[in-house]
Amino acid sequence: MVLYLSLRAVARAMQTMSRAGPKSTSANLRALLASLCALYCVLPQPSWAGRPVRVYEVDVEGQSGPALQDAMRQALVRATGRRESADDPALASVVADATRYVKNYAVGPRGESQVVFDAAAVEQAITAAGRSIWDRERPFTLVVLIPPRNRAAEDAARAELERVAAERGLPISLLPLAVVDSDGNLLAAPAMLQAAQRYGGDEMLVGRSDGAAPDSDWQWTLYTRSASESWNGPLVAGIDHTVDLLAPQQGAALAQAEVETRVRIEGVRGLADYAAIERLLQSVAGVRRANIAAADANGVAFDVTVRGGAAGLDQGLAGSTRLVRTSAAGAAAVYRYQPQG
């Protein structure tokens, strides 16, 4: 009942704004903002906030110096999302002094021995070396392979995909979902994302191949809330390229601190657009929260808390086809919302 009343209040505010003259604009804007805030408070929070990854808990064989150095290389790859971090000269001292970063030892969920590194200390060292850190809350990616494989081939593919995903620090799940229509064509991006959300996913990765071997040529498509991208490659390329797209670029000059920045979104036509934009902003890598700050008849402004501030948000939205920047570089951030057809 509360949700119903909030929706009616927002609808009335937007209708009134469209009919009002200049003298009542401020009052109408306040009414719209109040209604949107009320709606935000009663709506369930989105399920696409990502899943935490245990970046610094690494399987280890023994507690020798070389074993801990190998474990640190794995932690660095997960922390940055970049394969080259294992042998990055800028991070060589972190690997060499791996024992200094040990917090404790633990037993993993399968009874395996693990070393737990000091996350804050390692991240401070990564940042000091001029390298970027990938947020530990990462998109839960549902993977679908088509056509379906037999049980043995599917189990083999799952094991290989999970191995690579664990190495790169990406939470995944391989599911046998129906993602093609009656003619064998892939479903549209909105349908893919709706299916992912039903199963608790933040995005969907679809691999298509006529061969069953891991080294077969696969056609991959990643569906996210901001854009879709396709590429070809073997089985592991599905995970590797996905992480390459999601993880921050190394050596970027972005500050690692989370900073609140304001962004204006134009082309907002109603509640559905508002909700979609909020989800899009919250799905951008590095974004911690996105709250409505102001609104008028042509658009909505959000206060976005994001790693790297305005530059970080620009980088995260660089490939988006639904939020396209219209303001010049260096000016206040203004984007136009382009809903999917």
Buried (B, 14 or more C-beta within 10 A) or exposed (E): EEEEEBBEBBEEBBEBBEEBEEEEEEEBBEBBBEBBEBBBEEEEEEEBBBBEBBBBBBBBEEEEEEBBBBBBBBBBBBBBBBBEBBEBEBBEEBBEBBEBBBBEEEEEEEEEBBBBBBBEBBBEBBBEBEBBBBBBBBBBBBBBBBEEBEEEBBEBBBEBBBEBBBBBBBBBBBBEBEBBEEEEEBBBBBBBBEBBBEEEBBBBBBBBBEEBEBEEBBBBBBBBBBBBEEBEBBBBBBBBBBBBBBBBBBEBEBEBEBBBBEBBBEBBEEBEBBBBBBBBBBBBBBBBBBBBBBBBEEBBBBBBBBBBBBBBBBBBBEEBEBBEBEEEEEEEBBBBBEEEE
